[in-house]
Amino acid sequence: MKVPYKWLKDYVNIDISPKELADRLTLSGSKVEEIITSGDEIQNVVTGKILKIEPHPDAEKLVVCQLDIATGEQLQIVTGANNMKEGDIVPVALHGSSLPNGLKIKKGKLRGVVSNGMMCSEEELGIAGEEQVHGLMILPQDTPIGKDIKEVLGLDNSVIDFEITSNRPDCFSIIGMARETAATLGITYKMPELSFSCKNSSNINDKLKVEVRDAKLCKRYIARGIKNIKIEPSPAWMQERLMQAGVRPINNIVDITNFVMIELGQPMHAFDRREITSNTIVVERAVEGEKFTTLDGVERILNSEVLNIKDGEKTIGLAGIMGGLNSEVKEDTTEIVFECATFDGTNIRISSKNLGLRTEASTKFEKDLDPNLALIAMDRACNLVEALGAGEVMEGTIDIYPEKVIAKTLEVSGSWINKFLGTEIPVEKMKEYLDGLELATVINGDNLVITVPTFRSDVNIKEDVAEEIARIYGYNNIPTTVMSSVALNGGKNKKQKLEDKVIEALIGCGLNQAISYSFVSPKVFDKILLPKDSKLRNAVAIRNPLGEDFSIMRTTSIPSMMEALARNYSRNNAEVRLFEIGKIYIPNDDFDKLPQEKNIVTIGMYGKVDYLDLKGVVENIIDILGINNVSFQRESSNPTFHPGKTAALYVKKDLVGILGEVHPDVSENYEIEERCYIAVLDFDLLINLSNTDKYYKPLPKYPAVTRDLAVLVDEDILVQQIEDIIRKQGSNMVENIVLFDVYKGNQIAEGKKSVAYSITYRLEHKTLTDAEVNKVHDKILRSLEHMLGAVLR
């Protein structure tokens, strides 16, 4: 929130610089984003009065203006603007002047006519705010001529930009920050003048009715009538305050509502009384599909969640968001109805987001305002109407407030606060701090009895009270202490240590670690060829996604890795090896429960690699984690992978992952013209199966016997099957098996392959004889012949 320093001083007697004030407020818990000193870029721009406007002799859309800038001579300027008239006072950039964005103004000729400068708009002065403006800036008639525009508009004033958290709606106003400033500096602040007199004897209760048909979404609704309105520019001091806060002045009535919203933090609205033809204001939800044109001239389609302000059947405003074009205050408006209400913050946020219409009012209502603030704001608006001579306040007030919010009481021990904070603050000082924040406090022995005002909805428990005391006392004044009742045992747990080992091993294999978003698009399922009935398509949807590309939580990490490979491929990286340890999210059958989060190791490669490179990396992970009984089994049913070049990884009977070449159609979907290899491993399951305990045994005393075995088998026989038979039939005598040759060629029959192993035999308790080795070796060969149809070469 932007708080003009000059405006803040209207309520607090500040005798320190904006920089020092910002530092003090930061230490008391009000985070300052920046201090903005506007107007530095504006030089040699003064106020001038238009004396005469004549058509340009040579250009249809240009006019020649004569201006008085209090130098004794008239100044001639050519312009294409058309919103001014003779007698108007405007900003004038003279020869040699500078404007924001580095714009330099020099005298010259426009279509042959001398122009000695430029008349400026709000946009050219850099004060237009977010709303689009057209034409020159017209200043109030009482603006002195020849004055520096920065002095007139207060552009030399500092503005402190605060980051206000959503739990402190009381600070989203000048008065809220005045209260914080006073408490921080140990001084007092003053509220704005609220008194007014009802100069018009008509009573609004006799002229208008209000019906609130959804009390849940509208907690309070106040209406007052103003007659004999005179629409004119607001005075210079009000325009200056509004512009400093980034709001463009419009007219006295609209400016009053904006002024009150910024000053007190309570949005208001003014309706043209002529448009309430039924003499009844109805607050209810919109009709589904209803069309309504807002003040910005845009026709919007509403749904039944939007709360409307209606005149009988006709909608005249979107509650808490924006008024309607049909009921705006016009130049000939003579009677208005002021609305000041409290709307449900959640509903306002959802509605404004769905409509794509976020306003200053909706931003404030989103924070759930104090209903008791509404009457204060209404009184202030009526006070300003009277002070500005803008109209006559009618008798009576319509105030619908069925469930009144009242102040709550908390009691907390002063000694508990000191123990909690590690301080020795006297309870009298605590009371002083709390009273300064309007948390009215009574001392009862060692206890503080605190009446929490309704605008402090964030103070609910004793810890909240301790926080208020701590921040005003000064966090920098609280001594550093060490916790005495908690054992501080640092270090990583088993899972974290094993994860570090796996990361180290993967990096050692030449891979780079990648990190990707857990949010993905539903389209990724089609890109990796998942069947329509796949359970992986049942994903957790994001309620407020950044867009369709980030609208669900991923149930598989393959698309994320393929995106990373595709991104590298598109940038002409010839060889890529990546890994990621991240989460996937499996929805729970019970909608109210959180999804199951699984940690997954994903490896992706392309370039000078093949399946065996990928398998080697996976085997390295298995070895690091000390996992035994591992087997690789052919996998041909997963549509994302090449059916002939993919394996499923099992530990005993547990499926822990899949690895292989990505299906060519999937690679094509990601526009990769290289063979890609991916492994997906269940990291949580691997951790549970890991065994990193080290056992040592003495070197063998007895020699080993090595025999080679070469057999012809069918081409589709897996070496894993051969090795399983060798180990099973070799019993405890087979110490090691090494595959050293696989051959297919002219000397081998078609459909066959030659597989050769070196088998090491050894017993720990004796020396093996040739007869004992031959017996087991022959048994292995017979089993291979019987079970796999193998033939000895």
C-alpha positions in Angstrom: 0.0 0.0 0.0 1.3 3.5 -1.0 1.1 5.9 1.9 2.0 9.6 1.1 4.2 11.0 3.8 2.4 14.4 3.7 -1.0 12.8 4.0 0.2 10.7 7.0 1.3 13.9 8.7 -2.3 15.2 8.6 -3.0 12.7 11.5 0.3 12.2 13.2 2.8 14.9 14.3 5.9 13.3 12.7 9.2 15.1 13.2 11.5 12.6 11.5 12.4 12.1 7.8 10.5 9.6 5.6 13.6 7.4 5.5 13.9 7.3 9.3 10.2 6.7 9.6 10.4 3.8 7.2 13.2 2.2 9.2 11.3 2.6 12.5 8.1 1.1 11.0 10.0 -1.8 9.5 11.4 -2.7 13.0 7.9 -2.6 14.4 6.6 -5.1 11.9 5.4 -2.9 9.0 7.6 -4.0 6.1 8.6 -1.2 3.8 9.0 -2.1 0.1 10.5 1.3 -1.0 10.3 5.0 -0.6 9.2 6.8 -3.7 10.0 10.4 -4.3 8.0 11.5 -7.3 8.6 14.4 -9.5 12.4 14.2 -9.8 12.1 13.7 -13.6 9.8 16.7 -14.0 11.7 20.0 -14.6 10.6 23.4 -15.8 6.8 22.6 -15.9 4.5 25.4 -14.6 0.8 26.2 -14.5 -0.7 28.3 -17.2 -4.1 29.8 -18.1 -5.5 29.4 -21.6 -6.5 32.9 -22.8 -7.4 32.1 -26.4 -7.9 29.1 -28.6 -7.8 29.5 -32.4 -7.9 27.0 -35.3 -4.5 26.2 -36.9 -4.4 27.8 -40.3 -2.8 24.7 -41.9 -4.0 21.7 -39.9 -7.6 20.6 -39.3 -6.9 18.7 -36.1 -4.6 21.2 -34.4 -5.3 24.4 -32.5 -3.2 27.4 -31.5 -3.4 28.5 -27.9 -2.3 31.6 -26.1 -1.4 31.1 -22.5 -0.6 33.3 -19.4 2.2 31.8 -17.3 2.6 35.0 -15.1 5.7 36.2 -16.9 4.1 39.3 -18.4 4.1 37.8 -21.9 1.7 35.4 -23.6 3.0 32.0 -24.5 1.9 30.4 -27.8 1.5 26.6 -27.9 0.1 24.4 -30.7 -1.7 21.2 -29.6 -3.9 18.5 -30.9 -5.9 18.1 -27.6 -9.6 19.0 -27.6 -10.8 18.7 -24.1 -9.8 22.2 -22.9 -11.5 25.6 -23.2 -10.6 29.2 -22.7 -10.1 30.0 -19.1 -8.8 26.5 -18.2 -5.6 26.1 -16.1 -3.2 23.4 -17.4 0.3 22.2 -16.8 2.7 23.8 -19.3 6.1 22.3 -20.2 8.3 25.2 -21.3 11.3 25.2 -23.7 14.1 23.1 -22.2 11.8 21.2 -19.8 12.0 17.5 -19.1 9.2 14.9 -18.4 9.2 11.3 -17.1 10.7 8.6 -19.3 13.5 11.0 -20.5 11.2 13.2 -22.7 12.8 16.6 -23.5 10.6 19.5 -24.6 11.9 22.2 -27.0 10.2 25.0 -28.9 9.6 24.4 -32.6 7.1 24.6 -35.4 4.0 22.5 -36.0 2.9 22.8 -39.6 4.5 26.2 -39.9 3.2 27.7 -36.6 5.6 28.3 -33.7 5.0 26.3 -30.6 6.9 27.3 -27.4 6.4 24.2 -25.4 3.7 21.7 -24.6 0.5 21.5 -22.5 0.6 18.2 -20.5 -1.8 15.4 -19.6 -1.6 13.2 -16.5 0.0 10.5 -18.5 2.8 12.8 -19.7 3.4 13.9 -16.1 3.6 10.2 -15.0 0.6 10.5 -12.6 -2.2 8.9 -14.6 -2.3 5.7 -12.5 -3.8 2.6 -13.9 -6.9 4.2 -15.5 -6.7 5.4 -19.1 -7.0 9.1 -19.5 -7.7 11.3 -22.5 -6.7 14.9 -23.2 -4.9 17.5 -21.1 -4.9 17.7 -17.3 -7.4 20.4 -16.3 -6.4 21.9 -12.9 -8.9 23.6 -10.4 -9.8 27.2 -11.2 -8.2 28.4 -8.0 -4.8 27.1 -8.9 -2.2 29.9 -9.0 -0.6 30.6 -12.4 3.1 30.3 -13.1 3.8 27.9 -10.2 6.0 24.9 -10.5 3.7 21.9 -11.2 5.5 19.8 -8.6 4.6 22.2 -5.9 1.0 22.5 -7.1 0.4 18.7 -7.3 2.6 17.8 -4.4 4.9 15.8 -6.6 7.9 16.5 -4.5 6.4 14.5 -1.7 7.7 11.1 -0.5 5.4 8.1 -0.7 6.2 5.0 1.5 5.2 1.7 -0.1 4.3 -0.9 2.5 3.8 -4.6 2.0 0.7 -5.3 4.2 -0.1 -8.9 5.0 -3.6 -10.1 4.4 -4.3 -10.7 8.1 -4.0 -6.9 8.8 -6.8 -5.3 6.9 -6.8 -2.5 9.5 -3.4 -1.3 8.0 -4.8 -1.0 4.4 -5.5 2.7 5.0 -3.9 6.0 5.9 -5.5 5.9 9.4 -4.3 2.4 9.9 -0.8 3.3 9.2 -1.2 6.5 11.3 -2.1 4.3 14.2 0.9 2.1 13.6 3.1 5.2 13.3 1.9 6.7 16.5 2.4 3.4 18.4 5.9 3.0 17.0 7.0 6.5 17.8 5.2 6.6 21.2 3.0 9.5 20.3 -0.7 10.0 19.6 -2.7 10.3 16.3 -6.0 11.9 15.5 -9.0 10.6 13.7 -10.4 12.6 10.8 -13.4 14.9 11.5 -16.7 12.9 11.4 -19.3 15.4 12.4 -21.9 16.8 10.0 -25.3 18.4 10.1 -28.3 17.2 8.1 -29.2 20.3 6.2 -32.0 18.7 4.2 -35.1 17.8 6.2 -36.1 14.9 3.9 -35.6 11.5 5.5 -34.1 8.7 3.5 -36.2 6.1 5.3 -39.3 7.8 3.7 -37.8 7.7 0.2 -35.9 4.4 0.0 -35.9 0.8 1.2 -33.0 -1.7 1.3 -33.5 -5.5 1.2 -30.5 -7.7 1.9 -31.4 -11.2 0.6 -28.1 -12.9 1.3 -26.9 -11.9 4.8 -24.0 -14.4 4.6 -22.5 -12.4 1.7 -23.5 -8.9 3.0 -22.9 -8.6 6.7 -23.8 -4.9 6.9 -25.4 -2.4 4.5 -25.6 1.4 5.1 -27.3 3.9 2.9 -27.6 7.7 3.2 -29.1 10.3 0.8 -27.5 13.5 -0.4 -29.6 16.1 -2.1 -28.9 19.3 -4.1 -25.6 17.9 -5.4 -23.3 20.3 -7.3 -20.9 18.3 -9.5 -17.6 20.1 -9.9 -13.9 19.4 -9.5 -12.8 18.6 -6.0 -10.5 21.1 -4.3 -6.7 21.1 -5.0 -5.8 19.6 -1.6 -8.0 16.6 -2.2 -6.8 16.1 -5.7 -3.2 16.3 -4.5 -3.8 13.6 -1.8 -5.5 11.3 -4.3 -2.8 11.7 -7.0 -0.1 11.0 -4.4 -1.9 7.7 -3.6 -2.1 6.9 -7.3 -5.8 7.7 -7.9 -6.9 10.0 -10.6 -9.4 12.8 -9.5 -12.7 12.7 -11.4 -15.2 15.0 -9.6 -16.1 16.0 -6.1 -18.5 13.1 -5.3 -16.4 10.3 -6.8 -13.3 11.8 -5.2 -15.0 11.8 -1.8 -15.7 8.0 -2.1 -12.1 7.3 -3.2 -10.7 9.6 -0.5 -12.6 7.8 2.2 -11.6 4.4 0.9 -7.9 5.3 1.0 -8.1 7.3 4.3 -10.1 4.8 6.3 -9.8 1.6 4.2 -13.5 1.2 3.6 -14.7 1.2 0.0 -17.9 3.3 -0.8 -20.1 3.9 -3.8 -22.4 6.7 -5.0 -25.5 5.9 -7.1 -27.4 8.4 -9.1 -30.7 8.6 -7.3 -32.6 8.9 -10.6 -31.6 5.4 -11.6 -33.3 3.8 -8.5 -36.7 4.1 -10.0 -38.3 1.4 -7.8 -37.2 3.2 -4.6 -35.8 -0.1 -3.4 -32.2 -1.4 -3.3 -31.9 -5.1 -3.3 -28.7 -7.0 -2.4 -28.8 -10.5 -3.9 -27.0 -12.9 -6.1 -26.9 -12.4 -9.9 -29.0 -14.5 -12.3 -26.8 -17.1 -14.0 -25.7 -15.8 -17.4 -27.0 -12.2 -16.7 -25.3 -9.5 -18.7 -24.2 -6.2 -17.0 -22.2 -3.2 -18.2 -19.8 -1.9 -15.5 -18.4 1.6 -15.1 -15.5 0.9 -17.4 -17.9 0.3 -20.3 -17.4 -3.4 -20.6 -20.3 -5.8 -20.8 -19.8 -8.7 -18.4 -21.5 -12.1 -18.1 -22.3 -12.9 -14.5 -22.8 -16.2 -12.7 -24.9 -16.9 -9.6 -21.9 -16.5 -7.3 -21.7 -12.8 -8.0 -23.4 -10.5 -5.4 -25.3 -7.7 -7.1 -26.8 -4.4 -6.0 -30.2 -4.1 -7.8 -32.9 -1.6 -8.3 -35.8 -4.1 -8.2 -35.0 -6.3 -11.2 -32.3 -4.0 -12.7 -28.7 -4.5 -11.6 -26.9 -1.2 -10.8 -23.7 -2.5 -9.4 -21.4 -5.5 -8.6 -21.2 -5.6 -4.8 -17.7 -4.7 -3.6 -16.2 -4.7 -7.1 -17.5 -1.9 -9.4 -20.6 0.1 -10.0 -22.7 0.1 -13.2 -22.5 2.4 -16.1 -26.3 2.9 -15.8 -26.1 4.4 -12.3 -22.8 6.4 -12.4 -22.7 10.0 -11.1 -23.1 12.3 -14.1 -22.6 16.0 -14.6 -26.3 16.7 -14.2 -26.8 14.5 -11.1 -28.6 16.4 -8.3 -29.2 13.6 -5.8 -27.2 10.5 -4.9 -27.3 7.6 -2.5 -24.2 6.8 -0.7 -23.6 3.0 -0.1 -21.2 1.8 2.5 -21.3 -2.0 3.2 -19.4 -5.0 4.3 -19.2 -7.9 1.9 -17.8 -11.4 2.3 -14.1 -11.4 1.4 -14.0 -14.9 -0.1 -16.9 -14.3 -2.4 -15.5 -10.9 -3.6 -12.2 -12.5 -4.4 -13.8 -15.4 -6.3 -16.2 -13.1 -8.2 -13.6 -10.6 -9.2 -11.2 -13.3 -10.4 -13.9 -15.0 -12.4 -14.9 -11.7 -14.0 -11.3 -10.6 -14.6 -12.1 -7.4 -12.8 -9.9 -6.6 -9.8 -10.4 -3.1 -8.4 -9.1 -1.2 -5.4 -12.4 -1.8 -3.7 -12.4 -5.6 -4.3 -8.8 -5.8 -3.1 -9.8 -4.3 0.2 -13.0 -6.3 0.6 -11.0 -9.5 0.0 -9.3 -9.0 3.4 -12.6 -9.2 5.3 -13.2 -5.7 6.6 -14.5 -4.8 10.0 -18.3 -4.2 9.7 -18.1 -1.5 12.4 -15.9 0.6 10.1 -18.7 1.1 7.6 -20.6 3.7 9.8 -17.4 5.6 10.5 -16.7 5.8 6.7 -20.2 6.9 6.0 -20.0 9.7 8.6 -16.7 10.8 7.1 -18.1 10.9 3.6 -21.0 13.1 4.8 -18.6 15.3 6.6 -16.6 15.9 3.4 -19.8 16.5 1.4 -20.6 19.3 3.8 -17.1 20.6 4.0 -16.8 20.8 0.2 -20.3 22.3 -0.2 -21.0 19.4 -2.6 -24.6 18.8 -1.4 -27.0 18.5 1.6 -27.1 15.4 3.8 -30.6 14.0 4.3 -32.0 13.0 7.6 -31.9 9.4 8.7 -29.7 6.3 8.0 -30.6 2.9 6.6 -28.4 0.5 8.5 -29.0 -3.3 8.1 -26.7 -5.1 10.5 -28.3 -8.3 11.7 -25.3 -9.9 13.5 -23.3 -7.3 15.2 -19.6 -7.9 15.7 -18.4 -6.9 19.2 -15.0 -6.5 20.8 -13.6 -9.6 22.5 -11.5 -9.7 25.8 -8.2 -11.5 26.4 -6.4 -12.0 29.7 -2.7 -12.8 29.7 -0.1 -12.9 32.4 2.7 -10.4 32.2 5.2 -12.9 33.6 4.2 -15.4 30.9 4.8 -12.8 28.2 8.3 -12.0 29.6 9.1 -15.8 29.8 7.8 -16.3 26.3 9.8 -13.4 24.8 12.9 -13.7 27.0 12.4 -10.1 28.3 11.9 -8.2 31.5 9.3 -5.6 30.4 7.2 -4.1 33.2 3.5 -4.7 32.9 2.9 -0.9 33.0 5.1 -0.6 29.8 3.2 -3.5 28.2 -0.1 -1.6 28.9 1.4 1.5 27.3 2.4 -0.4 24.1 -1.1 -2.1 23.9 -3.0 1.1 24.5 -1.0 2.8 21.8 -2.4 0.2 19.4 -5.9 0.8 20.7 -5.9 -2.6 22.5 -7.4 -1.1 25.6 -5.7 -2.7 28.6 -6.4 -2.9 32.3 -3.8 -4.2 34.8 -5.1 -6.7 37.3 -2.1 -7.7 39.4 0.3 -9.4 37.1 -2.4 -9.9 34.5 -3.3 -7.8 31.5 -7.0 -7.7 30.6 -7.2 -6.6 27.0 -10.3 -5.4 25.1 -9.5 -6.2 21.5 -11.2 -3.9 19.0 -13.2 -5.4 16.2 -10.8 -4.1 13.6 -8.0 -6.3 15.0 -9.4 -9.7 13.9 -5.8 -11.1 14.0 -5.5 -10.8 17.8 -7.1 -14.0 19.2 -4.7 -15.7 21.6 -2.1 -14.8 24.2 0.7 -15.4 21.7 -0.8 -12.7 19.5 -0.7 -10.3 22.4 3.0 -11.2 23.0 3.7 -10.4 19.4 2.1 -7.0 19.6 4.2 -6.1 22.7 7.4 -7.5 21.1 7.2 -5.5 17.9 6.5 -2.2 19.6 9.1 -2.9 22.3 11.5 -3.6 19.4 12.6 -7.0 18.1 16.2 -5.6 18.1 15.9 -5.0 21.9 15.0 -8.6 22.7 18.1 -10.5 23.9 19.3 -13.6 22.2 18.6 -16.8 24.2 19.1 -20.5 23.7 16.2 -22.9 24.1 16.8 -24.9 27.3 14.0 -27.4 27.2 14.6 -28.8 23.7 17.5 -31.1 22.8 19.1 -29.7 19.7 20.1 -32.8 17.7 21.1 -31.7 14.2 22.0 -33.8 11.3 20.3 -35.7 8.5 18.0 -38.7 8.8 18.6 -42.0 6.9 16.5 -41.0 3.9 18.3 -37.7 3.5 21.7 -39.4 3.7 20.8 -42.1 1.2 19.4 -39.4 -1.1 22.7 -37.6 -0.9 24.5 -40.8 -1.8 22.3 -41.4 -4.8 22.7 -37.8 -6.1 26.5 -38.2 -5.7 26.4 -41.4 -7.6 24.3 -40.1 -10.4 26.5 -37.0 -10.8 29.5 -39.4 -10.8 27.9 -41.2 -13.7 28.0 -37.9 -15.7 24.4 -36.8 -15.1 23.2 -33.3 -14.3 20.4 -32.8 -11.8 17.2 -31.2 -13.0 14.2 -29.7 -11.2 10.8 -29.4 -12.8 7.3 -28.2 -11.8 4.9 -30.6 -10.1 2.1 -28.8 -12.1 1.5 -30.1 -15.6 -1.1 -29.9 -18.3 -3.7 -32.7 -18.9 -2.3 -32.8 -22.5 0.9 -34.5 -21.4 -1.0 -37.9 -21.0 -1.7 -37.9 -24.7 1.9 -37.0 -25.6 3.3 -40.0 -23.7 0.5 -42.3 -25.3 -1.3 -43.2 -22.1 -4.5 -45.2 -22.7 -7.7 -43.3 -22.1 -8.6 -45.6 -19.2 -5.2 -45.3 -17.5 -5.3 -44.6 -13.8 -2.6 -42.1 -14.2 -5.1 -39.8 -16.0 -6.9 -39.4 -12.7 -5.0 -36.4 -11.4 -5.5 -33.8 -8.7 -6.8 -30.6 -10.3 -5.6 -27.2 -9.1 -8.4 -24.9 -8.0 -6.7 -21.7 -9.0 -4.2 -22.7 -11.7 -1.8 -20.3 -13.4 -3.1 -21.6 -16.7 -4.0 -24.8 -18.5 -0.4 -25.8 -18.7 -0.2 -25.9 -14.9 -3.7 -27.1 -14.0 -3.1 -30.6 -12.5 -0.6 -32.3 -10.2 1.6 -34.8 -12.1 0.9 -38.5 -11.6 4.0 -39.5 -13.6 7.4 -37.8 -14.0 8.0 -38.9 -17.6 6.5 -35.9 -19.3 8.6 -33.5 -17.1 11.8 -35.3 -18.1 10.7 -35.4 -21.8 10.1 -31.7 -21.7 13.6 -31.2 -20.3 15.2 -33.4 -23.0 13.1 -31.6 -25.7 14.2 -28.2 -24.4 17.9 -29.2 -24.6 17.4 -30.8 -28.0 15.8 -27.6 -29.4 18.9 -25.7 -28.2 21.2 -28.1 -30.2 22.7 -29.8 -27.2 24.1 -33.0 -28.9 24.3 -35.1 -25.7 22.2 -34.8 -22.6 22.1 -36.9 -19.4 19.7 -35.6 -16.7 18.2 -36.9 -13.5 15.5 -35.6 -11.1 14.4 -36.7 -7.6 10.9 -35.3 -7.4 7.3 -36.1 -6.3 4.3 -37.4 -8.1 0.8 -37.1 -6.6 -1.7 -40.0 -6.6 -5.3 -38.9 -5.7 -6.9 -40.4 -2.6 -10.2 -42.2 -3.0 -11.5 -40.0 -0.2 -11.8 -36.5 -1.8 -11.3 -34.8 1.6 -7.9 -36.4 2.1 -4.6 -35.2 0.6 -3.1 -37.1 -2.3 -0.4 -39.7 -1.8 3.0 -38.2 -2.5 5.6 -40.5 -4.0 9.3 -39.7 -4.4 10.5 -40.7 -7.8 14.0 -40.9 -9.4 13.8 -40.1 -13.1 16.7 -40.5 -15.4 16.7 -39.2 -19.0 19.3 -39.5 -21.8 19.9 -39.0 -25.5 23.0 -38.8 -27.6 25.9 -41.2 -27.5 24.1 -43.6 -25.2 22.0 -46.8 -25.4 20.0 -49.1 -23.1 23.1 -50.6 -21.5 24.3 -47.1 -20.4 21.0 -46.5 -18.8 21.0 -49.9 -17.2 24.5 -49.3 -15.8 23.4 -46.1 -14.1 20.4 -47.9 -12.5 22.6 -50.8 -11.4 24.9 -48.2 -9.8 22.0 -46.9 -7.7 21.1 -50.4 -6.7 24.6 -51.1 -5.6 24.9 -47.8 -3.6 21.7 -48.7 -1.7 22.9 -52.2 -1.0 19.8 -53.9 -2.5 20.0 -57.6 -3.4 17.8 -60.0 -5.3 17.4 -57.6 -8.2 16.1 -58.8 -11.5 15.4 -57.1 -14.9 12.4 -58.5 -16.7 11.2 -57.8 -20.2 8.4 -55.2 -20.4 6.4 -54.8 -23.5 3.0 -53.5 -22.3 3.9 -49.9 -21.4 2.9 -47.7 -24.4 5.4 -45.0 -23.5 8.4 -47.2 -24.1 9.7 -49.2 -27.0 8.2 -52.7 -26.5 11.5 -54.6 -27.4 13.9 -52.4 -25.6 12.4 -52.0 -22.1 12.7 -53.7 -18.8 10.8 -53.7 -15.5 13.0 -53.7 -12.4 12.0 -56.0 -9.6 13.4 -56.6 -6.1 12.2 -60.1 -5.3 8.5 -59.7 -6.3 8.3 -55.9 -5.8 8.1 -53.8 -8.9 10.4 -50.8 -8.2 10.8 -49.2 -11.6 10.9 -49.3 -15.4 13.7 -48.4 -17.8 14.3 -48.5 -21.5 14.1 -46.7 -24.8 11.2 -44.2 -25.2 8.7 -45.1 -27.9 9.6 -43.3 -31.2 6.0 -41.8 -31.4 6.5 -40.3 -27.9 9.9 -38.8 -29.0 8.2 -37.4 -32.1 5.5 -35.8 -30.0 8.2 -33.9 -28.2 9.9 -33.1 -31.5 13.1 -35.1 -30.7 14.8 -36.8 -33.6 17.1 -38.8 -31.3 16.6 -42.1 -29.4 15.7 -41.2 -25.9 16.2 -43.4 -22.8 14.3 -43.0 -19.6 14.3 -44.8 -16.2 11.6 -44.2 -13.6 12.3 -45.6 -10.1 10.2 -45.6 -6.9 12.7 -43.9 -4.6 10.6 -44.4 -1.4 10.4 -48.2 -2.1 14.1 -48.3 -2.9 14.9 -46.6 0.4 12.8 -49.1 2.3 14.6 -52.0 0.6 18.0 -50.6 1.1 20.6 -52.1 3.3 23.8 -50.1 3.7 25.2 -52.2 6.6 28.7 -53.4 5.8 29.8 -57.0 6.6 33.3 -58.2 6.3 34.7 -61.8 5.9 38.2 -63.1 5.6 39.9 -63.8 2.3 39.2 -67.4 1.1 41.8 -70.0 2.2 41.0 -72.4 -0.6 41.5 -71.8 -4.3 38.8 -71.2 -6.9 38.1 -73.2 -10.0 37.0 -71.4 -13.2 35.2 -73.0 -16.1 33.8 -71.4 -19.2 30.4 -72.3 -20.6 29.2 -71.4 -24.1 25.7 -72.4 -25.2 23.4 -71.8 -28.2 19.9 -70.7 -27.2 16.9 -69.1 -28.9 17.3 -65.4 -29.7 14.5 -64.4 -27.4 16.0 -66.1 -24.3 17.1 -63.6 -21.8 20.5 -63.8 -20.2 18.8 -63.2 -16.9 17.0 -66.6 -17.3 20.3 -68.4 -18.0 22.0 -66.8 -15.0 19.1 -67.7 -12.7 19.4 -71.4 -13.7 23.2 -71.3 -13.2 22.9 -69.9 -9.7 20.0 -72.2 -8.7 21.7 -75.4 -9.9 25.2 -74.3 -8.7 23.9 -74.1 -5.2 26.5 -72.7 -2.8 29.4 -73.8 -5.0 29.0 -71.0 -7.6 30.9 -67.9 -6.4 30.6 -65.7 -9.4 29.2 -65.5 -13.0 30.6 -63.3 -15.7 29.0 -62.9 -19.1 31.8 -62.3 -21.6 30.3 -63.0 -25.0 27.0 -62.8 -26.9 27.4 -63.6 -30.6 25.0 -63.8 -33.5 26.3 -64.2 -37.1 26.9 -66.4 -40.1 28.2 -69.3 -38.0 25.1 -69.3 -35.9 21.8 -70.6 -37.1 19.1 -67.9 -37.7 17.0 -67.3 -34.7 19.8 -68.4 -32.4 22.6 -66.7 -30.4 25.7 -67.9 -28.6 26.1 -66.9 -24.9 29.4 -67.5 -23.1 30.0 -67.3 -19.3 32.9 -67.6 -17.1 31.8 -69.4 -13.9 33.9 -69.4 -10.7 33.4 -72.3 -8.2 34.7 -72.2 -4.7 33.9 -73.7 -1.2 35.0 -71.9 2.0 35.8 -75.1 4.0 37.8 -77.2 1.6 39.6 -77.5 -1.8 37.4 -78.5 -4.7 38.3 -81.6 -6.8 37.8 -81.8 -10.5 35.2 -84.5 -10.0 33.1 -82.2 -7.7 33.3 -79.3 -10.1 32.5 -81.5 -13.1 29.4 -82.9 -11.4 27.9 -79.4 -10.7 29.0 -78.0 -14.1 27.3 -80.9 -15.9 24.2 -80.4 -13.8 24.0 -76.8 -14.9 24.4 -77.8 -18.5 21.6 -80.4 -18.3 19.3 -77.9 -16.7 19.9 -75.4 -19.4 19.3 -78.0 -22.1 16.1 -79.2 -20.4 14.6 -75.8 -19.4 15.8 -73.5 -22.2 16.7 -75.9 -25.1 20.3 -74.8 -24.9 23.0 -76.7 -26.8 26.6 -76.8 -25.8 29.0 -75.1 -28.3 
